[in-house]
Amino acid sequence: TPAKCPVSKCDAIVFPSNMMMHMLDKHSYEVGNTNSEIFDRKPIVFHIDPTRLEYGDNRCVATLAYGGSSDRPESQPGCCYLTLPNAALINYQRTYDNFLPIMLMVCRSNWFAHLQNKQLEQQLSSLSGNKAGIYVFWMVAPKTTRKLYYTLTIHDRYYHNSRSVIRAVRDFTCSQNPSDFMVNEDNYLLLRDSEILELMSRPSSTAWGKQKRGIPVEIIVYENPMAPKNETQRPDEGREVLTKMPHTKAQLQRTVKGKLSLNKRPLSKT
């Protein structure tokens, strides 16, 4: 099913199989965007500057090509039936025939977007909505046969403050307006204006000019979230526990010939 591109200022209608071509041709070279390959459980780190975003504008700040496990080409999404292979790729783009296009989106919104009454939201937003108040981060991709998860961590350059969430990648054919999906789901990261300013605070040293402007962001994408060790158990672990448990010894009364007595004698001598 075709859908509108998640970027607000892009009016293109894109098919899922053409999303990779559209992402690489139209959005990978935009100013402030990071374009990179990403593999299963392999983190990537880059910087973003959300303070320049316009209110209500869905901006793509990272275009990612997910290729499954880096050491297993057969795990690429198009090969393991996670998604359809990409179409219309040419030249160097043919490398990504079986990769999954993922876009990290950011939108500057306001607290009224949490209201279920959308008429009330519009009334309140018309009064003071342009003052924003929150930044919403989420990841979007063509629909997959299984859920695809990611860990998104945003921190300052000294790791004094950080925010980290584990979320699922959203389907790009669904509405990408935070006012529509923030009420019914939680596949996003929300930061207040004050948190953004705190993460953007400049260091007092004179080395600021040598450092990248913006907020450091780390993304890890994976298909199967790891279960805690205390919740996983090998099939033979139960047997090992039983063999290590202490055994109580019982004394059995035997007859003169060494056979077990099947008749239980009364305890009293009456």
Stockholm file with secondary structure:
# STOCKHOLM 1.0

chainA/1-270         TPAKCPVSKCDAIVFPSNMMMHMLDKHSYEVGNTNSEIFDRKPIVFHIDPTRLEYGDNRCVATLAYGGSSDRPESQPGCCYLTLPNAALINYQRTYDNFLPIMLMVCRSNWFAHLQNKQLEQQLSSLSGNKAGIYVFWMVAPKTTRKLYYTLTIHDRYYHNSRSVIRAVRDFTCSQNPSDFMVNEDNYLLLRDSEILELMSRPSSTAWGKQKRGIPVEIIVYENPMAPKNETQRPDEGREVLTKMPHTKAQLQRTVKGKLSLNKRPLSKT
#=GR chainA/1-270 SS CCEECSSTTCCCEECGGGHHHHIIIIITTSTTCEEEEECTTCCEEEEECGGGCCBTCCEEEEEEEECSCTTCGGGSTTTTTSSCCCCSCCGGGGGGTTCEEEEEEEEEECGGGGCSCHHHHHHHHHHHGGGCCEEEEEEEESCCSSCCEEEEEEECTTSSSEEEEEEECEETTSCCCHHHHTTTCCCSEEEEHHHHHHHTCCCSSGGGGGSCSSEEEEEEEESSCCCCGGGCCCTTHHHHHHHHSCCCCCCCCBCTTSCBCCSCCCSSCC
#=GC SS_cons         CCEECSSTTCCCEECGGGHHHHIIIIITTSTTCEEEEECTTCCEEEEECGGGCCBTCCEEEEEEEECSCTTCGGGSTTTTTSSCCCCSCCGGGGGGTTCEEEEEEEEEECGGGGCSCHHHHHHHHHHHGGGCCEEEEEEEESCCSSCCEEEEEEECTTSSSEEEEEEECEETTSCCCHHHHTTTCCCSEEEEHHHHHHHTCCCSSGGGGGSCSSEEEEEEEESSCCCCGGGCCCTTHHHHHHHHSCCCCCCCCBCTTSCBCCSCCCSSCC
//
